[in-house]
């Protein structure tokens, strides 16, 4: 089970719990999982939440956003993703 952060509701933090199935290739024995269409490959926040962080970064400092929402690194990555 994986935890993914989403846009909050009524001032409360929202975390999605995703159950992704694992598969094993019979040919090479490699393990792989279902694709993550909600967040994207190796992402811990939804696209909707990352878009919200980018919008907030236009008006406020990353430090202020991070204090309210998530870590500064997450805010930086969300902003850099738009470039």
N, CA, C and O atoms as a GROMACS GRO file, in nm:
protein
  332
    1UNK      N    1   0.084  -0.117   0.000
    1UNK     CA    2   0.000   0.000   0.000
    1UNK      C    3   0.090   0.124   0.000
    1UNK      O    4   0.188   0.131   0.073
    2UNK      N    5   0.054   0.221  -0.082
    2UNK     CA    6   0.131   0.344  -0.092
    2UNK      C    7   0.045   0.462  -0.049
    2UNK      O    8  -0.076   0.464  -0.071
    3UNK      N    9   0.110   0.561   0.015
    3UNK     CA   10   0.042   0.683   0.056
    3UNK      C   11   0.077   0.794  -0.042
    3UNK      O   12   0.194   0.816  -0.073
    4UNK      N   13  -0.025   0.864  -0.090
    4UNK     CA   14  -0.008   0.974  -0.183
    4UNK      C   15  -0.083   1.094  -0.128
    4UNK      O   16  -0.200   1.082  -0.090
    5UNK      N   17  -0.019   1.210  -0.125
    5UNK     CA   18  -0.084   1.329  -0.074
    5UNK      C   19  -0.168   1.394  -0.183
    5UNK      O   20  -0.126   1.404  -0.298
    6UNK      N   21  -0.288   1.439  -0.143
    6UNK     CA   22  -0.378   1.506  -0.236
    6UNK      C   23  -0.416   1.642  -0.180
    6UNK      O   24  -0.382   1.674  -0.066
    7UNK      N   25  -0.484   1.718  -0.258
    7UNK     CA   26  -0.530   1.850  -0.218
    7UNK      C   27  -0.623   1.836  -0.098
    7UNK      O   28  -0.713   1.752  -0.098
    8UNK      N   29  -0.600   1.918   0.003
    8UNK     CA   30  -0.678   1.910   0.126
    8UNK      C   31  -0.824   1.948   0.107
    8UNK      O   32  -0.863   2.008   0.007
    9UNK      N   33  -0.904   1.912   0.206
    9UNK     CA   34  -1.046   1.944   0.204
    9UNK      C   35  -1.084   2.004   0.339
    9UNK      O   36  -1.054   1.945   0.443
   10UNK      N   37  -1.148   2.119   0.338
   10UNK     CA   38  -1.190   2.189   0.461
   10UNK      C   39  -1.074   2.211   0.557
   10UNK      O   40  -1.091   2.199   0.678
   11UNK      N   41  -0.957   2.243   0.502
   11UNK     CA   42  -0.842   2.272   0.587
   11UNK      C   43  -0.774   2.149   0.645
   11UNK      O   44  -0.684   2.162   0.728
   12UNK      N   45  -0.815   2.032   0.604
   12UNK     CA   46  -0.757   1.907   0.656
   12UNK      C   47  -0.675   1.840   0.547
   12UNK      O   48  -0.708   1.847   0.429
   13UNK      N   49  -0.568   1.777   0.588
   13UNK     CA   50  -0.480   1.707   0.496
   13UNK      C   51  -0.548   1.580   0.445
   13UNK      O   52  -0.616   1.509   0.520
   14UNK      N   53  -0.530   1.552   0.317
   14UNK     CA   54  -0.589   1.433   0.256
   14UNK      C   55  -0.476   1.344   0.204
   14UNK      O   56  -0.388   1.389   0.131
   15UNK      N   57  -0.481   1.218   0.244
   15UNK     CA   58  -0.382   1.120   0.198
   15UNK      C   59  -0.458   1.005   0.133
   15UNK      O   60  -0.549   0.947   0.192
   16UNK      N   61  -0.419   0.972   0.011
   16UNK     CA   62  -0.479   0.860  -0.060
   16UNK      C   63  -0.397   0.734  -0.032
   16UNK      O   64  -0.274   0.738  -0.035
   17UNK      N   65  -0.464   0.626  -0.005
   17UNK     CA   66  -0.397   0.497   0.014
   17UNK      C   67  -0.423   0.414  -0.111
   17UNK      O   68  -0.537   0.376  -0.139
   18UNK      N   69  -0.316   0.386  -0.184
   18UNK     CA   70  -0.330   0.312  -0.310
   18UNK      C   71  -0.280   0.169  -0.294
   18UNK      O   72  -0.169   0.144  -0.248
   19UNK      N   73  -0.363   0.079  -0.332
   19UNK     CA   74  -0.325  -0.062  -0.340
   19UNK      C   75  -0.291  -0.093  -0.484
   19UNK      O   76  -0.380  -0.094  -0.570
   20UNK      N   77  -0.166  -0.117  -0.512
   20UNK     CA   78  -0.126  -0.149  -0.649
   20UNK      C   79  -0.080  -0.294  -0.653
   20UNK      O   80   0.000  -0.338  -0.569
   21UNK      N   81  -0.130  -0.365  -0.751
   21UNK     CA   82  -0.094  -0.507  -0.762
   21UNK      C   83   0.048  -0.522  -0.812
   21UNK      O   84   0.099  -0.441  -0.889
   22UNK      N   85   0.112  -0.629  -0.767
   22UNK     CA   86   0.246  -0.664  -0.814
   22UNK      C   87   0.237  -0.786  -0.903
   22UNK      O   88   0.156  -0.877  -0.882
   23UNK      N   89   0.321  -0.785  -1.004
   23UNK     CA   90   0.326  -0.897  -1.098
   23UNK      C   91   0.471  -0.943  -1.112
   23UNK      O   92   0.564  -0.867  -1.086
   24UNK      N   93   0.487  -1.066  -1.153
   24UNK     CA   94   0.621  -1.120  -1.178
   24UNK      C   95   0.623  -1.180  -1.318
   24UNK      O   96   0.537  -1.259  -1.355
   25UNK      N   97   0.723  -1.140  -1.394
   25UNK     CA   98   0.739  -1.191  -1.530
   25UNK      C   99   0.784  -1.337  -1.523
   25UNK      O  100   0.878  -1.371  -1.451
   26UNK      N  101   0.717  -1.422  -1.597
   26UNK     CA  102   0.753  -1.564  -1.599
   26UNK      C  103   0.883  -1.590  -1.675
   26UNK      O  104   0.952  -1.688  -1.650
   27UNK      N  105   0.914  -1.501  -1.767
   27UNK     CA  106   1.035  -1.516  -1.849
   27UNK      C  107   1.161  -1.479  -1.772
   27UNK      O  108   1.256  -1.557  -1.764
   28UNK      N  109   1.162  -1.356  -1.715
   28UNK     CA  110   1.286  -1.304  -1.654
   28UNK      C  111   1.278  -1.294  -1.502
   28UNK      O  112   1.377  -1.260  -1.437
   29UNK      N  113   1.162  -1.322  -1.444
   29UNK     CA  114   1.141  -1.320  -1.299
   29UNK      C  115   1.144  -1.178  -1.241
   29UNK      O  116   1.156  -1.162  -1.119
   30UNK      N  117   1.134  -1.077  -1.325
   30UNK     CA  118   1.133  -0.939  -1.279
   30UNK      C  119   0.996  -0.904  -1.220
   30UNK      O  120   0.892  -0.945  -1.273
   31UNK      N  121   0.997  -0.828  -1.109
   31UNK     CA  122   0.873  -0.786  -1.044
   31UNK      C  123   0.839  -0.645  -1.090
   31UNK      O  124   0.927  -0.559  -1.098
   32UNK      N  125   0.711  -0.620  -1.119
   32UNK     CA  126   0.666  -0.487  -1.156
   32UNK      C  127   0.526  -0.465  -1.103
   32UNK      O  128   0.457  -0.561  -1.068
   33UNK      N  129   0.483  -0.338  -1.096
   33UNK     CA  130   0.352  -0.304  -1.042
   33UNK      C  131   0.267  -0.236  -1.148
   33UNK      O  132   0.315  -0.198  -1.255
   34UNK      N  133   0.140  -0.221  -1.115
   34UNK     CA  134   0.050  -0.149  -1.204
   34UNK      C  135   0.097  -0.004  -1.217
   34UNK      O  136   0.159   0.049  -1.125
   35UNK      N  137   0.070   0.059  -1.328
   35UNK     CA  138   0.108   0.200  -1.343
   35UNK      C  139   0.028   0.288  -1.246
   35UNK      O  140  -0.084   0.255  -1.208
   36UNK      N  141   0.088   0.400  -1.207
   36UNK     CA  142   0.024   0.495  -1.116
   36UNK      C  143  -0.026   0.613  -1.197
   36UNK      O  144   0.047   0.710  -1.218
   37UNK      N  145  -0.150   0.606  -1.243
   37UNK     CA  146  -0.207   0.711  -1.326
   37UNK      C  147  -0.249   0.833  -1.245
   37UNK      O  148  -0.266   0.941  -1.302
   38UNK      N  149  -0.266   0.818  -1.116
   38UNK     CA  150  -0.312   0.928  -1.031
   38UNK      C  151  -0.200   1.028  -1.006
   38UNK      O  152  -0.222   1.149  -1.013
   39UNK      N  153  -0.082   0.979  -0.978
   39UNK     CA  154   0.029   1.068  -0.941
   39UNK      C  155   0.140   1.071  -1.044
   39UNK      O  156   0.207   1.173  -1.060
   40UNK      N  157   0.161   0.964  -1.112
   40UNK     CA  158   0.273   0.954  -1.205
   40UNK      C  159   0.384   0.870  -1.143
   40UNK      O  160   0.382   0.838  -1.024
   41UNK      N  161   0.479   0.835  -1.227
   41UNK     CA  162   0.587   0.746  -1.185
   41UNK      C  163   0.671   0.811  -1.076
   41UNK      O  164   0.721   0.922  -1.093
   42UNK      N  165   0.687   0.742  -0.964
   42UNK     CA  166   0.769   0.785  -0.849
   42UNK      C  167   0.728   0.919  -0.790
   42UNK      O  168   0.813   0.992  -0.739
   43UNK      N  169   0.603   0.951  -0.795
   43UNK     CA  170   0.552   1.074  -0.735
   43UNK      C  171   0.476   1.040  -0.607
   43UNK      O  172   0.411   0.936  -0.599
   44UNK      N  173   0.485   1.128  -0.508
   44UNK     CA  174   0.416   1.106  -0.381
   44UNK      C  175   0.299   1.200  -0.361
   44UNK      O  176   0.234   1.198  -0.256
   45UNK      N  177   0.272   1.283  -0.460
   45UNK     CA  178   0.160   1.376  -0.454
   45UNK      C  179   0.086   1.371  -0.588
   45UNK      O  180   0.145   1.348  -0.693
   46UNK      N  181  -0.044   1.394  -0.581
   46UNK     CA  182  -0.124   1.391  -0.703
   46UNK      C  183  -0.091   1.511  -0.792
   46UNK      O  184  -0.038   1.611  -0.745
   47UNK      N  185  -0.122   1.499  -0.918
   47UNK     CA  186  -0.099   1.608  -1.013
   47UNK      C  187  -0.179   1.731  -0.972
   47UNK      O  188  -0.132   1.844  -0.986
   48UNK      N  189  -0.299   1.709  -0.921
   48UNK     CA  190  -0.384   1.820  -0.875
   48UNK      C  191  -0.318   1.896  -0.760
   48UNK      O  192  -0.322   2.019  -0.756
   49UNK      N  193  -0.258   1.823  -0.666
   49UNK     CA  194  -0.192   1.887  -0.552
   49UNK      C  195  -0.065   1.960  -0.597
   49UNK      O  196  -0.037   2.070  -0.548
   50UNK      N  197   0.011   1.900  -0.688
   50UNK     CA  198   0.131   1.967  -0.739
   50UNK      C  199   0.096   2.095  -0.814
   50UNK      O  200   0.168   2.194  -0.804
   51UNK      N  201  -0.014   2.095  -0.890
   51UNK     CA  202  -0.062   2.214  -0.961
   51UNK      C  203  -0.101   2.323  -0.861
   51UNK      O  204  -0.071   2.440  -0.882
   52UNK      N  205  -0.167   2.284  -0.753
   52UNK     CA  206  -0.204   2.378  -0.646
   52UNK      C  207  -0.078   2.441  -0.584
   52UNK      O  208  -0.076   2.562  -0.559
   53UNK      N  209   0.025   2.362  -0.559
   53UNK     CA  210   0.149   2.415  -0.502
   53UNK      C  211   0.213   2.517  -0.596
   53UNK      O  212   0.264   2.620  -0.551
   54UNK      N  213   0.212   2.489  -0.726
   54UNK     CA  214   0.267   2.584  -0.824
   54UNK      C  215   0.190   2.716  -0.824
   54UNK      O  216   0.249   2.823  -0.831
   55UNK      N  217   0.057   2.707  -0.816
   55UNK     CA  218  -0.024   2.828  -0.812
   55UNK      C  219   0.006   2.910  -0.687
   55UNK      O  220   0.015   3.032  -0.693
   56UNK      N  221   0.021   2.842  -0.574
   56UNK     CA  222   0.052   2.911  -0.449
   56UNK      C  223   0.190   2.975  -0.453
   56UNK      O  224   0.210   3.081  -0.394
   57UNK      N  225   0.282   2.914  -0.522
   57UNK     CA  226   0.419   2.966  -0.529
   57UNK      C  227   0.425   3.097  -0.607
   57UNK      O  228   0.522   3.172  -0.592
   58UNK      N  229   0.326   3.125  -0.688
   58UNK     CA  230   0.322   3.252  -0.759
   58UNK      C  231   0.294   3.369  -0.667
   58UNK      O  232   0.332   3.483  -0.697
   59UNK      N  233   0.227   3.343  -0.554
   59UNK     CA  234   0.187   3.449  -0.462
   59UNK      C  235   0.267   3.452  -0.332
   59UNK      O  236   0.273   3.556  -0.265
   60UNK      N  237   0.328   3.340  -0.295
   60UNK     CA  238   0.390   3.329  -0.164
   60UNK      C  239   0.528   3.267  -0.176
   60UNK      O  240   0.566   3.215  -0.281
   61UNK      N  241   0.603   3.274  -0.068
   61UNK     CA  242   0.735   3.211  -0.066
   61UNK      C  243   0.719   3.060  -0.050
   61UNK      O  244   0.620   3.012   0.006
   62UNK      N  245   0.818   2.987  -0.098
   62UNK     CA  246   0.815   2.841  -0.085
   62UNK      C  247   0.817   2.800   0.062
   62UNK      O  248   0.754   2.702   0.101
   63UNK      N  249   0.890   2.877   0.142
   63UNK     CA  250   0.899   2.846   0.285
   63UNK      C  251   0.761   2.853   0.351
   63UNK      O  252   0.726   2.766   0.432
   64UNK      N  253   0.684   2.955   0.317
   64UNK     CA  254   0.550   2.970   0.377
   64UNK      C  255   0.457   2.858   0.332
   64UNK      O  256   0.381   2.804   0.413
   65UNK      N  257   0.463   2.823   0.205
   65UNK     CA  258   0.379   2.714   0.154
   65UNK      C  259   0.416   2.583   0.222
   65UNK      O  260   0.330   2.507   0.263
   66UNK      N  261   0.547   2.558   0.232
   66UNK     CA  262   0.594   2.433   0.291
   66UNK      C  263   0.552   2.423   0.437
   66UNK      O  264   0.519   2.314   0.485
   67UNK      N  265   0.553   2.534   0.508
   67UNK     CA  266   0.514   2.532   0.648
   67UNK      C  267   0.369   2.487   0.663
   67UNK      O  268   0.335   2.416   0.757
   68UNK      N  269   0.283   2.528   0.569
   68UNK     CA  270   0.142   2.492   0.574
   68UNK      C  271   0.112   2.356   0.515
   68UNK      O  272   0.024   2.285   0.564
   69UNK      N  273   0.184   2.318   0.411
   69UNK     CA  274   0.143   2.203   0.331
   69UNK      C  275   0.236   2.082   0.340
   69UNK      O  276   0.197   1.977   0.390
   70UNK      N  277   0.358   2.097   0.291
   70UNK     CA  278   0.452   1.985   0.277
   70UNK      C  279   0.594   2.036   0.294
   70UNK      O  280   0.615   2.148   0.341
   71UNK      N  281   0.691   1.956   0.258
   71UNK     CA  282   0.831   1.998   0.269
   71UNK      C  283   0.867   2.096   0.158
   71UNK      O  284   0.800   2.102   0.055
   72UNK      N  285   0.972   2.173   0.180
   72UNK     CA  286   1.019   2.269   0.079
   72UNK      C  287   1.061   2.197  -0.049
   72UNK      O  288   1.040   2.248  -0.159
   73UNK      N  289   1.121   2.080  -0.035
   73UNK     CA  290   1.165   2.005  -0.152
   73UNK      C  291   1.046   1.968  -0.242
   73UNK      O  292   1.057   1.974  -0.364
   74UNK      N  293   0.936   1.931  -0.181
   74UNK     CA  294   0.817   1.897  -0.258
   74UNK      C  295   0.766   2.018  -0.335
   74UNK      O  296   0.728   2.008  -0.452
   75UNK      N  297   0.766   2.134  -0.269
   75UNK     CA  298   0.723   2.258  -0.336
   75UNK      C  299   0.818   2.291  -0.450
   75UNK      O  300   0.774   2.328  -0.559
   76UNK      N  301   0.948   2.279  -0.425
   76UNK     CA  302   1.048   2.308  -0.529
   76UNK      C  303   1.030   2.217  -0.651
   76UNK      O  304   1.034   2.263  -0.765
   77UNK      N  305   1.010   2.089  -0.626
   77UNK     CA  306   0.991   1.994  -0.736
   77UNK      C  307   0.865   2.026  -0.816
   77UNK      O  308   0.864   2.017  -0.939
   78UNK      N  309   0.758   2.064  -0.746
   78UNK     CA  310   0.632   2.098  -0.813
   78UNK      C  311   0.651   2.221  -0.902
   78UNK      O  312   0.600   2.225  -1.014
   79UNK      N  313   0.724   2.320  -0.852
   79UNK     CA  314   0.748   2.442  -0.931
   79UNK      C  315   0.839   2.410  -1.049
   79UNK      O  316   0.815   2.456  -1.161
   80UNK      N  317   0.944   2.333  -1.025
   80UNK     CA  318   1.038   2.297  -1.132
   80UNK      C  319   0.971   2.213  -1.240
   80UNK      O  320   1.011   2.219  -1.356
   81UNK      N  321   0.871   2.135  -1.203
   81UNK     CA  322   0.800   2.051  -1.297
   81UNK      C  323   0.731   2.132  -1.406
   81UNK      O  324   0.712   2.085  -1.518
   82UNK      N  325   0.692   2.254  -1.373
   82UNK     CA  326   0.620   2.339  -1.469
   82UNK      C  327   0.714   2.395  -1.576
   82UNK      O  328   0.670   2.432  -1.684
   83UNK      N  329   0.843   2.401  -1.546
   83UNK     CA  330   0.939   2.460  -1.641
   83UNK      C  331   0.967   2.372  -1.758
   83UNK      O  332   1.046   2.408  -1.845
   0.00000   0.00000   0.00000
